[in-house]
Amino acid sequence: MPEKSQGRLFEPAAIGALEVPNRLVRSATAECLSDDRGSPLPELTAMYSALAQGGVGLIITGHAFVHPGGRCHKHMSGIHDDGLVAAWSAVTAAVHQAGGKIALQMNHGGRQCDPTAVDGPLVAPSPIPLSADSPRPVELTDRGIEDLIRAFADAAGRAKAAGFDALQIHGAHGYLVNSFNSPASNWRRDAWGGKLMRRVRFLEEVGAAVRGVVGDDYPVFIKLGTVDFVRDGLTEQDGLEIIRHLADMGLDGVEISGGIGGESSRAGIRHRDQEAYFLPIAHKARYVTDLPIILVGGMRSREVMEEVLVEGSADLVALSRPLIREPDLPNRLRAGQPKATCVSCNRCWPREGELGVSCRYVAEDEAARG
């Protein structure tokens, strides 16, 4: 297949001091490929190596828990213990050997953790369950909050020691940072709650603590929930106001996302008018920040990706599910394939007893054909 004209998608870009060869980002995707300690399995290393060989400019790992109480599910990766540095060093070495760049996404699941995956109760800024049939979390004390800020900072130091090229703080999808930001989950009336910028204090403190450990030149950016899509949650105006302050927090870039739980992604994306569903927010964000903007949310066709970049609302575009189906999609797009073959059926998650995400649409389609 002859190589297509480069376009903007395959121009280099930068997030802080991190230079990447093109503007395609593998958005953080929970892979379910770590052992009981949270240590990456060989299959996870192989997945990242395949992504690097497939031509993506930057890999962002699936979220890694920074504290044992923040583990979302049993096969979630961890960065909570010094004993994990060696295993992650092997991962980053494999990616670098394949010519790739990789950032670690740090997270604490808060009230969205699976109770069977953590020791002790779920914790959150306020004792508000996620839903009527979810467990009620315990409200964090000041000491508990300070301990978790330190956990993020310690995790950042481990990630840097393991050779990651950058760090991403997970501040979206209802997890702990997002739950502090959101008025739907943060009902506190102390220094950690109330008005927007008091709710955002936890994020500010995490950012400052992380920066204090990794230094001024190490790239640190955020995946930010800009709107919750739930009653009394973060509004678009709230999200834009947070973005306005990210540079002052010492962050180097922002990946724009939104929604809590199942509201954070959409299924059945088959037409271009269904793509880039967070683009309207990114367009407004461009007017409130000079930071690099990464846009995620249903992009499937190169034409749409190029339009987003040319318009200037985003500097990089991020994909998740399409790269489960086609790890070499960047190379395919570069060579002329017009779009991803992912149909967003949302059947990637492993079933009971299985390990690792996979494109079930392909597997079941082939099985049906015999």
GUKOL-738052 format. One record per residue (C-alpha): residue number from 1; residue in one letter; x, y, z. Coordinates in nm, 2 decimals. Layout:
<node resi="NUM" resn="a" x="X" y="Y" z="Z"/>
...
***
This chain:
<node resi="1" resn="m" x="0.00" y="0.00" z="0.00"/>
<node resi="2" resn="p" x="0.16" y="0.33" z="-0.10"/>
<node resi="3" resn="e" x="0.23" y="0.58" z="0.18"/>
<node resi="4" resn="k" x="-0.01" y="0.86" z="0.21"/>
<node resi="5" resn="s" x="0.08" y="1.22" z="0.24"/>
<node resi="6" resn="q" x="0.20" y="1.29" z="0.60"/>
<node resi="7" resn="g" x="-0.05" y="1.55" z="0.71"/>
<node resi="8" resn="r" x="-0.04" y="1.69" z="1.06"/>
<node resi="9" resn="l" x="-0.11" y="1.36" z="1.23"/>
<node resi="10" resn="f" x="0.24" y="1.24" z="1.17"/>
<node resi="11" resn="e" x="0.43" y="1.56" z="1.26"/>
<node resi="12" resn="p" x="0.63" y="1.56" z="1.59"/>
<node resi="13" resn="a" x="0.48" y="1.72" z="1.90"/>
<node resi="14" resn="a" x="0.58" y="1.79" z="2.26"/>
<node resi="15" resn="i" x="0.43" y="1.77" z="2.61"/>
<node resi="16" resn="g" x="0.66" y="1.97" z="2.83"/>
<node resi="17" resn="a" x="1.01" y="1.83" z="2.78"/>
<node resi="18" resn="l" x="0.87" y="1.51" z="2.62"/>
<node resi="19" resn="e" x="0.91" y="1.50" z="2.24"/>
<node resi="20" resn="v" x="0.70" y="1.25" z="2.05"/>
<node resi="21" resn="p" x="0.74" y="1.15" z="1.68"/>
<node resi="22" resn="n" x="0.37" y="1.19" z="1.59"/>
<node resi="23" resn="r" x="0.04" y="1.32" z="1.74"/>
<node resi="24" resn="l" x="-0.12" y="0.98" z="1.80"/>
<node resi="25" resn="v" x="-0.16" y="0.88" z="2.16"/>
<node resi="26" resn="r" x="-0.26" y="0.55" z="2.30"/>
<node resi="27" resn="s" x="-0.50" y="0.67" z="2.57"/>
<node resi="28" resn="a" x="-0.48" y="0.48" z="2.90"/>
<node resi="29" resn="t" x="-0.67" y="0.16" z="2.89"/>
<node resi="30" resn="a" x="-0.71" y="-0.08" z="3.18"/>
<node resi="31" resn="e" x="-0.55" y="-0.40" z="3.04"/>
<node resi="32" resn="c" x="-0.61" y="-0.64" z="3.33"/>
<node resi="33" resn="l" x="-0.27" y="-0.79" z="3.28"/>
<node resi="34" resn="s" x="-0.10" y="-0.77" z="3.62"/>
<node resi="35" resn="d" x="-0.06" y="-1.02" z="3.89"/>
<node resi="36" resn="d" x="-0.19" y="-1.03" z="4.25"/>
<node resi="37" resn="r" x="0.08" y="-0.78" z="4.36"/>
<node resi="38" resn="g" x="0.00" y="-0.54" z="4.07"/>
<node resi="39" resn="s" x="0.32" y="-0.63" z="3.89"/>
<node resi="40" resn="p" x="0.30" y="-0.63" z="3.51"/>
<node resi="41" resn="l" x="0.28" y="-0.97" z="3.35"/>
<node resi="42" resn="p" x="0.48" y="-1.06" z="3.04"/>
<node resi="43" resn="e" x="0.17" y="-1.03" z="2.83"/>
<node resi="44" resn="l" x="0.15" y="-0.66" z="2.93"/>
<node resi="45" resn="t" x="0.50" y="-0.60" z="2.82"/>
<node resi="46" resn="a" x="0.42" y="-0.77" z="2.49"/>
<node resi="47" resn="m" x="0.12" y="-0.55" z="2.44"/>
<node resi="48" resn="y" x="0.31" y="-0.23" z="2.49"/>
<node resi="49" resn="s" x="0.59" y="-0.35" z="2.26"/>
<node resi="50" resn="a" x="0.34" y="-0.42" z="1.99"/>
<node resi="51" resn="l" x="0.19" y="-0.07" z="2.03"/>
<node resi="52" resn="a" x="0.54" y="0.08" z="2.00"/>
<node resi="53" resn="q" x="0.61" y="-0.12" z="1.69"/>
<node resi="54" resn="g" x="0.27" y="-0.02" z="1.56"/>
<node resi="55" resn="g" x="0.38" y="0.34" z="1.53"/>
<node resi="56" resn="v" x="0.19" y="0.52" z="1.81"/>
<node resi="57" resn="g" x="0.36" y="0.84" z="1.92"/>
<node resi="58" resn="l" x="0.30" y="0.79" z="2.29"/>
<node resi="59" resn="i" x="0.17" y="0.50" z="2.50"/>
<node resi="60" resn="i" x="-0.01" y="0.59" z="2.82"/>
<node resi="61" resn="t" x="-0.04" y="0.28" z="3.04"/>
<node resi="62" resn="g" x="-0.36" y="0.16" z="3.19"/>
<node resi="63" resn="h" x="-0.42" y="0.33" z="3.53"/>
<node resi="64" resn="a" x="-0.18" y="0.21" z="3.81"/>
<node resi="65" resn="f" x="-0.29" y="0.23" z="4.17"/>
<node resi="66" resn="v" x="-0.07" y="0.44" z="4.40"/>
<node resi="67" resn="h" x="-0.20" y="0.30" z="4.72"/>
<node resi="68" resn="p" x="-0.33" y="-0.05" z="4.82"/>
<node resi="69" resn="g" x="-0.67" y="0.11" z="4.90"/>
<node resi="70" resn="g" x="-0.70" y="0.25" z="4.55"/>
<node resi="71" resn="r" x="-0.70" y="-0.07" z="4.36"/>
<node resi="72" resn="c" x="-1.00" y="-0.08" z="4.12"/>
<node resi="73" resn="h" x="-0.99" y="-0.45" z="4.03"/>
<node resi="74" resn="k" x="-0.77" y="-0.75" z="4.10"/>
<node resi="75" resn="h" x="-0.57" y="-0.74" z="3.79"/>
<node resi="76" resn="m" x="-0.50" y="-0.37" z="3.79"/>
<node resi="77" resn="s" x="-0.14" y="-0.26" z="3.77"/>
<node resi="78" resn="g" x="0.03" y="-0.11" z="4.07"/>
<node resi="79" resn="i" x="0.30" y="0.15" z="4.14"/>
<node resi="80" resn="h" x="0.24" y="0.16" z="4.51"/>
<node resi="81" resn="d" x="0.55" y="-0.03" z="4.62"/>
<node resi="82" resn="d" x="0.93" y="0.00" z="4.57"/>
<node resi="83" resn="g" x="0.94" y="-0.36" z="4.48"/>
<node resi="84" resn="l" x="0.76" y="-0.30" z="4.15"/>
<node resi="85" resn="v" x="1.03" y="-0.07" z="4.01"/>
<node resi="86" resn="a" x="1.23" y="-0.35" z="3.86"/>
<node resi="87" resn="a" x="0.93" y="-0.50" z="3.68"/>
<node resi="88" resn="w" x="0.83" y="-0.17" z="3.54"/>
<node resi="89" resn="s" x="1.19" y="-0.10" z="3.43"/>
<node resi="90" resn="a" x="1.17" y="-0.41" z="3.21"/>
<node resi="91" resn="v" x="0.85" y="-0.28" z="3.06"/>
<node resi="92" resn="t" x="0.99" y="0.07" z="2.97"/>
<node resi="93" resn="a" x="1.31" y="-0.09" z="2.84"/>
<node resi="94" resn="a" x="1.11" y="-0.31" z="2.60"/>
<node resi="95" resn="v" x="0.91" y="-0.01" z="2.48"/>
<node resi="96" resn="h" x="1.22" y="0.20" z="2.43"/>
<node resi="97" resn="q" x="1.39" y="-0.09" z="2.25"/>
<node resi="98" resn="a" x="1.09" y="-0.10" z="2.01"/>
<node resi="99" resn="g" x="1.14" y="0.27" z="1.95"/>
<node resi="100" resn="g" x="0.84" y="0.39" z="2.16"/>
<node resi="101" resn="k" x="0.77" y="0.65" z="2.43"/>
<node resi="102" resn="i" x="0.56" y="0.56" z="2.74"/>
<node resi="103" resn="a" x="0.40" y="0.75" z="3.02"/>
<node resi="104" resn="l" x="0.26" y="0.59" z="3.34"/>
<node resi="105" resn="q" x="-0.10" y="0.69" z="3.44"/>
<node resi="106" resn="m" x="-0.13" y="0.71" z="3.82"/>
<node resi="107" resn="n" x="-0.46" y="0.66" z="3.99"/>
<node resi="108" resn="h" x="-0.66" y="0.60" z="4.30"/>
<node resi="109" resn="g" x="-1.00" y="0.44" z="4.24"/>
<node resi="110" resn="g" x="-1.17" y="0.59" z="4.55"/>
<node resi="111" resn="r" x="-1.53" y="0.49" z="4.59"/>
<node resi="112" resn="q" x="-1.52" y="0.30" z="4.25"/>
<node resi="113" resn="c" x="-1.28" y="0.03" z="4.37"/>
<node resi="114" resn="d" x="-1.40" y="-0.32" z="4.38"/>
<node resi="115" resn="p" x="-1.43" y="-0.39" z="4.75"/>
<node resi="116" resn="t" x="-1.28" y="-0.74" z="4.70"/>
<node resi="117" resn="a" x="-0.97" y="-0.59" z="4.56"/>
<node resi="118" resn="v" x="-0.88" y="-0.37" z="4.86"/>
<node resi="119" resn="d" x="-0.81" y="-0.42" z="5.22"/>
<node resi="120" resn="g" x="-1.04" y="-0.21" z="5.43"/>
<node resi="121" resn="p" x="-1.32" y="0.02" z="5.33"/>
<node resi="122" resn="l" x="-1.35" y="0.23" z="5.02"/>
<node resi="123" resn="v" x="-1.26" y="0.59" z="5.07"/>
<node resi="124" resn="a" x="-1.38" y="0.92" z="4.92"/>
<node resi="125" resn="p" x="-1.40" y="1.29" z="5.00"/>
<node resi="126" resn="s" x="-1.75" y="1.24" z="5.13"/>
<node resi="127" resn="p" x="-1.95" y="0.93" z="5.23"/>
<node resi="128" resn="i" x="-2.16" y="0.92" z="4.91"/>
<node resi="129" resn="p" x="-2.20" y="0.59" z="4.73"/>
<node resi="130" resn="l" x="-2.16" y="0.58" z="4.35"/>
<node resi="131" resn="s" x="-2.51" y="0.44" z="4.31"/>
<node resi="132" resn="a" x="-2.80" y="0.31" z="4.52"/>
<node resi="133" resn="d" x="-2.65" y="-0.04" z="4.51"/>
<node resi="134" resn="s" x="-2.29" y="0.06" z="4.57"/>
<node resi="135" resn="p" x="-2.11" y="0.04" z="4.90"/>
<node resi="136" resn="r" x="-2.09" y="0.36" z="5.10"/>
<node resi="137" resn="p" x="-1.73" y="0.49" z="5.12"/>
<node resi="138" resn="v" x="-1.57" y="0.63" z="5.43"/>
<node resi="139" resn="e" x="-1.50" y="1.00" z="5.44"/>
<node resi="140" resn="l" x="-1.13" y="1.08" z="5.43"/>
<node resi="141" resn="t" x="-0.98" y="1.26" z="5.73"/>
<node resi="142" resn="d" x="-0.72" y="1.53" z="5.69"/>
<node resi="143" resn="r" x="-0.45" y="1.28" z="5.78"/>
<node resi="144" resn="g" x="-0.59" y="1.03" z="5.52"/>
<node resi="145" resn="i" x="-0.59" y="1.30" z="5.25"/>
<node resi="146" resn="e" x="-0.23" y="1.39" z="5.33"/>
<node resi="147" resn="d" x="-0.13" y="1.02" z="5.32"/>
<node resi="148" resn="l" x="-0.28" y="0.98" z="4.97"/>
<node resi="149" resn="i" x="-0.11" y="1.30" z="4.84"/>
<node resi="150" resn="r" x="0.22" y="1.14" z="4.96"/>
<node resi="151" resn="a" x="0.12" y="0.81" z="4.79"/>
<node resi="152" resn="f" x="0.09" y="0.99" z="4.46"/>
<node resi="153" resn="a" x="0.43" y="1.16" z="4.50"/>
<node resi="154" resn="d" x="0.60" y="0.84" z="4.60"/>
<node resi="155" resn="a" x="0.45" y="0.66" z="4.30"/>
<node resi="156" resn="a" x="0.58" y="0.93" z="4.08"/>
<node resi="157" resn="g" x="0.93" y="0.88" z="4.21"/>
<node resi="158" resn="r" x="0.90" y="0.51" z="4.14"/>
<node resi="159" resn="a" x="0.77" y="0.57" z="3.78"/>
<node resi="160" resn="k" x="1.06" y="0.81" z="3.71"/>
<node resi="161" resn="a" x="1.31" y="0.56" z="3.85"/>
<node resi="162" resn="a" x="1.16" y="0.28" z="3.63"/>
<node resi="163" resn="g" x="1.23" y="0.48" z="3.32"/>
<node resi="164" resn="f" x="0.89" y="0.62" z="3.22"/>
<node resi="165" resn="d" x="0.92" y="0.91" z="2.98"/>
<node resi="166" resn="a" x="0.63" y="1.10" z="3.15"/>
<node resi="167" resn="l" x="0.35" y="1.08" z="3.41"/>
<node resi="168" resn="q" x="-0.02" y="1.13" z="3.37"/>
<node resi="169" resn="i" x="-0.24" y="1.19" z="3.67"/>
<node resi="170" resn="h" x="-0.59" y="1.04" z="3.63"/>
<node resi="171" resn="g" x="-0.84" y="1.31" z="3.71"/>
<node resi="172" resn="a" x="-1.14" y="1.18" z="3.53"/>
<node resi="173" resn="h" x="-1.42" y="0.92" z="3.52"/>
<node resi="174" resn="g" x="-1.52" y="0.94" z="3.88"/>
<node resi="175" resn="y" x="-1.20" y="0.82" z="4.04"/>
<node resi="176" resn="l" x="-1.06" y="0.99" z="4.35"/>
<node resi="177" resn="v" x="-0.92" y="1.31" z="4.20"/>
<node resi="178" resn="n" x="-1.24" y="1.36" z="3.99"/>
<node resi="179" resn="s" x="-1.45" y="1.29" z="4.30"/>
<node resi="180" resn="f" x="-1.28" y="1.57" z="4.49"/>
<node resi="181" resn="n" x="-1.33" y="1.80" z="4.20"/>
<node resi="182" resn="s" x="-1.70" y="1.72" z="4.15"/>
<node resi="183" resn="p" x="-1.98" y="1.87" z="4.36"/>
<node resi="184" resn="a" x="-2.18" y="1.55" z="4.31"/>
<node resi="185" resn="s" x="-1.93" y="1.35" z="4.52"/>
<node resi="186" resn="n" x="-1.75" y="1.62" z="4.73"/>
<node resi="187" resn="w" x="-1.99" y="1.76" z="4.99"/>
<node resi="188" resn="r" x="-1.72" y="1.87" z="5.23"/>
<node resi="189" resn="r" x="-1.73" y="2.21" z="5.40"/>
<node resi="190" resn="d" x="-1.37" y="2.23" z="5.51"/>
<node resi="191" resn="a" x="-1.06" y="2.33" z="5.32"/>
<node resi="192" resn="w" x="-1.10" y="2.04" z="5.08"/>
<node resi="193" resn="g" x="-1.46" y="2.12" z="4.96"/>
<node resi="194" resn="g" x="-1.72" y="2.38" z="4.89"/>
<node resi="195" resn="k" x="-1.64" y="2.62" z="4.61"/>
<node resi="196" resn="l" x="-1.47" y="2.49" z="4.30"/>
<node resi="197" resn="m" x="-1.12" y="2.59" z="4.37"/>
<node resi="198" resn="r" x="-1.14" y="2.44" z="4.72"/>
<node resi="199" resn="r" x="-1.26" y="2.12" z="4.57"/>
<node resi="200" resn="v" x="-0.97" y="2.13" z="4.33"/>
<node resi="201" resn="r" x="-0.72" y="2.17" z="4.62"/>
<node resi="202" resn="f" x="-0.66" y="1.80" z="4.63"/>
<node resi="203" resn="l" x="-0.55" y="1.80" z="4.27"/>
<node resi="204" resn="e" x="-0.33" y="2.10" z="4.33"/>
<node resi="205" resn="e" x="-0.16" y="1.94" z="4.63"/>
<node resi="206" resn="v" x="-0.11" y="1.61" z="4.43"/>
<node resi="207" resn="g" x="0.05" y="1.81" z="4.15"/>
<node resi="208" resn="a" x="0.28" y="2.00" z="4.38"/>
<node resi="209" resn="a" x="0.39" y="1.69" z="4.56"/>
<node resi="210" resn="v" x="0.45" y="1.50" z="4.24"/>
<node resi="211" resn="r" x="0.65" y="1.79" z="4.10"/>
<node resi="212" resn="g" x="0.85" y="1.82" z="4.42"/>
<node resi="213" resn="v" x="0.97" y="1.45" z="4.37"/>
<node resi="214" resn="v" x="1.03" y="1.44" z="3.99"/>
<node resi="215" resn="g" x="1.17" y="1.79" z="3.94"/>
<node resi="216" resn="d" x="1.07" y="2.08" z="3.72"/>
<node resi="217" resn="d" x="1.17" y="1.93" z="3.39"/>
<node resi="218" resn="y" x="1.00" y="1.59" z="3.41"/>
<node resi="219" resn="p" x="0.68" y="1.58" z="3.20"/>
<node resi="220" resn="v" x="0.36" y="1.56" z="3.41"/>
<node resi="221" resn="f" x="0.02" y="1.60" z="3.26"/>
<node resi="222" resn="i" x="-0.34" y="1.51" z="3.34"/>
<node resi="223" resn="k" x="-0.64" y="1.33" z="3.21"/>
<node resi="224" resn="l" x="-0.92" y="1.56" z="3.32"/>
<node resi="225" resn="g" x="-1.29" y="1.50" z="3.37"/>
<node resi="226" resn="t" x="-1.43" y="1.83" z="3.24"/>
<node resi="227" resn="v" x="-1.80" y="1.74" z="3.28"/>
<node resi="228" resn="d" x="-1.96" y="1.46" z="3.48"/>
<node resi="229" resn="f" x="-2.29" y="1.41" z="3.29"/>
<node resi="230" resn="v" x="-2.46" y="1.33" z="3.63"/>
<node resi="231" resn="r" x="-2.70" y="1.54" z="3.83"/>
<node resi="232" resn="d" x="-2.53" y="1.81" z="4.03"/>
<node resi="233" resn="g" x="-2.19" y="1.71" z="3.89"/>
<node resi="234" resn="l" x="-1.91" y="1.91" z="3.72"/>
<node resi="235" resn="t" x="-2.04" y="2.13" z="3.44"/>
<node resi="236" resn="e" x="-1.85" y="2.23" z="3.13"/>
<node resi="237" resn="q" x="-1.79" y="2.57" z="3.28"/>
<node resi="238" resn="d" x="-1.63" y="2.41" z="3.59"/>
<node resi="239" resn="g" x="-1.41" y="2.20" z="3.37"/>
<node resi="240" resn="l" x="-1.29" y="2.50" z="3.17"/>
<node resi="241" resn="e" x="-1.21" y="2.68" z="3.49"/>
<node resi="242" resn="i" x="-1.00" y="2.39" z="3.61"/>
<node resi="243" resn="i" x="-0.82" y="2.39" z="3.28"/>
<node resi="244" resn="r" x="-0.75" y="2.76" z="3.32"/>
<node resi="245" resn="h" x="-0.54" y="2.68" z="3.63"/>
<node resi="246" resn="l" x="-0.35" y="2.37" z="3.52"/>
<node resi="247" resn="a" x="-0.04" y="2.55" z="3.41"/>
<node resi="248" resn="d" x="-0.03" y="2.73" z="3.75"/>
<node resi="249" resn="m" x="-0.03" y="2.38" z="3.91"/>
<node resi="250" resn="g" x="0.28" y="2.29" z="3.72"/>
<node resi="251" resn="l" x="0.12" y="2.06" z="3.48"/>
<node resi="252" resn="d" x="0.25" y="2.02" z="3.12"/>
<node resi="253" resn="g" x="-0.06" y="1.92" z="2.93"/>
<node resi="254" resn="v" x="-0.42" y="1.80" z="2.95"/>
<node resi="255" resn="e" x="-0.61" y="1.51" z="2.80"/>
<node resi="256" resn="i" x="-0.98" y="1.62" z="2.78"/>
<node resi="257" resn="s" x="-1.24" y="1.36" z="2.89"/>
<node resi="258" resn="g" x="-1.56" y="1.34" z="3.09"/>
<node resi="259" resn="g" x="-1.83" y="1.13" z="3.23"/>
<node resi="260" resn="i" x="-1.84" y="0.89" z="3.53"/>
<node resi="261" resn="g" x="-1.83" y="0.52" z="3.49"/>
<node resi="262" resn="g" x="-2.02" y="0.40" z="3.19"/>
<node resi="263" resn="e" x="-2.09" y="0.76" z="3.08"/>
<node resi="264" resn="s" x="-1.72" y="0.81" z="2.99"/>
<node resi="265" resn="s" x="-1.73" y="0.64" z="2.66"/>
<node resi="266" resn="r" x="-1.99" y="0.58" z="2.38"/>
<node resi="267" resn="a" x="-2.07" y="0.27" z="2.18"/>
<node resi="268" resn="g" x="-2.15" y="0.21" z="1.82"/>
<node resi="269" resn="i" x="-1.93" y="0.48" z="1.66"/>
<node resi="270" resn="r" x="-1.96" y="0.41" z="1.28"/>
<node resi="271" resn="h" x="-2.00" y="0.75" z="1.12"/>
<node resi="272" resn="r" x="-1.79" y="1.06" z="1.12"/>
<node resi="273" resn="d" x="-2.06" y="1.27" z="1.29"/>
<node resi="274" resn="q" x="-2.03" y="1.04" z="1.59"/>
<node resi="275" resn="e" x="-1.66" y="1.10" z="1.63"/>
<node resi="276" resn="a" x="-1.46" y="1.34" z="1.85"/>
<node resi="277" resn="y" x="-1.75" y="1.39" z="2.10"/>
<node resi="278" resn="f" x="-1.54" y="1.60" z="2.34"/>
<node resi="279" resn="l" x="-1.43" y="1.83" z="2.06"/>
<node resi="280" resn="p" x="-1.67" y="2.12" z="2.16"/>
<node resi="281" resn="i" x="-1.51" y="2.13" z="2.50"/>
<node resi="282" resn="a" x="-1.16" y="2.11" z="2.36"/>
<node resi="283" resn="h" x="-1.25" y="2.40" z="2.13"/>
<node resi="284" resn="k" x="-1.34" y="2.62" z="2.43"/>
<node resi="285" resn="a" x="-1.04" y="2.49" z="2.63"/>
<node resi="286" resn="r" x="-0.81" y="2.63" z="2.36"/>
<node resi="287" resn="y" x="-0.91" y="2.98" z="2.47"/>
<node resi="288" resn="v" x="-0.83" y="2.93" z="2.84"/>
<node resi="289" resn="t" x="-0.49" y="2.75" z="2.82"/>
<node resi="290" resn="d" x="-0.17" y="2.74" z="2.62"/>
<node resi="291" resn="l" x="-0.09" y="2.39" z="2.74"/>
<node resi="292" resn="p" x="-0.09" y="2.10" z="2.48"/>
<node resi="293" resn="i" x="-0.43" y="1.95" z="2.45"/>
<node resi="294" resn="i" x="-0.49" y="1.58" z="2.39"/>
<node resi="295" resn="l" x="-0.83" y="1.50" z="2.26"/>
<node resi="296" resn="v" x="-0.99" y="1.16" z="2.33"/>
<node resi="297" resn="g" x="-1.34" y="1.04" z="2.25"/>
<node resi="298" resn="g" x="-1.45" y="0.83" z="1.96"/>
<node resi="299" resn="m" x="-1.21" y="0.93" z="1.68"/>
<node resi="300" resn="r" x="-1.19" y="0.66" z="1.42"/>
<node resi="301" resn="s" x="-1.11" y="0.82" z="1.08"/>
<node resi="302" resn="r" x="-0.79" y="0.99" z="0.98"/>
<node resi="303" resn="e" x="-0.99" y="1.27" z="0.81"/>
<node resi="304" resn="v" x="-1.15" y="1.37" z="1.14"/>
<node resi="305" resn="m" x="-0.82" y="1.35" z="1.33"/>
<node resi="306" resn="e" x="-0.65" y="1.57" z="1.07"/>
<node resi="307" resn="e" x="-0.94" y="1.82" z="1.09"/>
<node resi="308" resn="v" x="-0.91" y="1.84" z="1.47"/>
<node resi="309" resn="l" x="-0.54" y="1.91" z="1.45"/>
<node resi="310" resn="v" x="-0.57" y="2.16" z="1.17"/>
<node resi="311" resn="e" x="-0.85" y="2.34" z="1.35"/>
<node resi="312" resn="g" x="-0.62" y="2.38" z="1.64"/>
<node resi="313" resn="s" x="-0.85" y="2.26" z="1.92"/>
<node resi="314" resn="a" x="-0.61" y="1.98" z="2.00"/>
<node resi="315" resn="d" x="-0.24" y="1.92" z="1.96"/>
<node resi="316" resn="l" x="-0.26" y="1.54" z="1.98"/>
<node resi="317" resn="v" x="-0.54" y="1.28" z="1.94"/>
<node resi="318" resn="a" x="-0.58" y="0.98" z="2.17"/>
<node resi="319" resn="l" x="-0.73" y="0.64" z="2.09"/>
<node resi="320" resn="s" x="-0.82" y="0.35" z="2.32"/>
<node resi="321" resn="r" x="-1.04" y="0.07" z="2.18"/>
<node resi="322" resn="p" x="-0.92" y="0.10" z="1.82"/>
<node resi="323" resn="l" x="-0.57" y="0.01" z="1.93"/>
<node resi="324" resn="i" x="-0.70" y="-0.31" z="2.11"/>
<node resi="325" resn="r" x="-0.83" y="-0.42" z="1.77"/>
<node resi="326" resn="e" x="-0.54" y="-0.29" z="1.56"/>
<node resi="327" resn="p" x="-0.22" y="-0.23" z="1.76"/>
<node resi="328" resn="d" x="-0.06" y="-0.12" z="1.44"/>
<node resi="329" resn="l" x="-0.33" y="0.12" z="1.34"/>
<node resi="330" resn="p" x="-0.09" y="0.42" z="1.33"/>
<node resi="331" resn="n" x="0.12" y="0.25" z="1.07"/>
<node resi="332" resn="r" x="-0.19" y="0.15" z="0.88"/>
<node resi="333" resn="l" x="-0.32" y="0.51" z="0.88"/>
<node resi="334" resn="r" x="0.02" y="0.64" z="0.77"/>
<node resi="335" resn="a" x="0.02" y="0.39" z="0.48"/>
<node resi="336" resn="g" x="-0.33" y="0.51" z="0.36"/>
<node resi="337" resn="q" x="-0.59" y="0.31" z="0.56"/>
<node resi="338" resn="p" x="-0.87" y="0.57" z="0.60"/>
<node resi="339" resn="k" x="-1.00" y="0.48" z="0.94"/>
<node resi="340" resn="a" x="-0.99" y="0.23" z="1.22"/>
<node resi="341" resn="t" x="-1.20" y="-0.09" z="1.18"/>
<node resi="342" resn="c" x="-1.32" y="-0.07" z="1.55"/>
<node resi="343" resn="v" x="-1.70" y="-0.04" z="1.57"/>
<node resi="344" resn="s" x="-1.70" y="0.05" z="1.94"/>
<node resi="345" resn="c" x="-1.90" y="-0.25" z="2.04"/>
<node resi="346" resn="n" x="-1.76" y="-0.22" z="2.39"/>
<node resi="347" resn="r" x="-1.70" y="-0.59" z="2.43"/>
<node resi="348" resn="c" x="-1.32" y="-0.55" z="2.51"/>
<node resi="349" resn="w" x="-1.34" y="-0.63" z="2.88"/>
<node resi="350" resn="p" x="-1.24" y="-0.98" z="2.98"/>
<node resi="351" resn="r" x="-1.51" y="-1.22" z="3.09"/>
<node resi="352" resn="e" x="-1.50" y="-1.41" z="3.42"/>
<node resi="353" resn="g" x="-1.19" y="-1.63" z="3.44"/>
<node resi="354" resn="e" x="-1.02" y="-1.45" z="3.14"/>
<node resi="355" resn="l" x="-0.71" y="-1.24" z="3.16"/>
<node resi="356" resn="g" x="-0.65" y="-0.92" z="2.95"/>
<node resi="357" resn="v" x="-0.86" y="-0.70" z="2.72"/>
<node resi="358" resn="s" x="-0.91" y="-0.81" z="2.37"/>
<node resi="359" resn="c" x="-1.12" y="-0.74" z="2.06"/>
<node resi="360" resn="r" x="-1.41" y="-0.98" z="2.11"/>
<node resi="361" resn="y" x="-1.58" y="-0.85" z="1.80"/>
<node resi="362" resn="v" x="-1.30" y="-1.00" z="1.59"/>
<node resi="363" resn="a" x="-1.29" y="-1.33" z="1.79"/>
<node resi="364" resn="e" x="-1.67" y="-1.38" z="1.79"/>
<node resi="365" resn="d" x="-1.70" y="-1.28" z="1.43"/>
<node resi="366" resn="e" x="-1.44" y="-1.53" z="1.32"/>
<node resi="367" resn="a" x="-1.61" y="-1.80" z="1.54"/>
<node resi="368" resn="a" x="-1.94" y="-1.73" z="1.38"/>
<node resi="369" resn="r" x="-1.80" y="-1.77" z="1.04"/>
<node resi="370" resn="g" x="-1.65" y="-2.11" z="1.14"/>
***
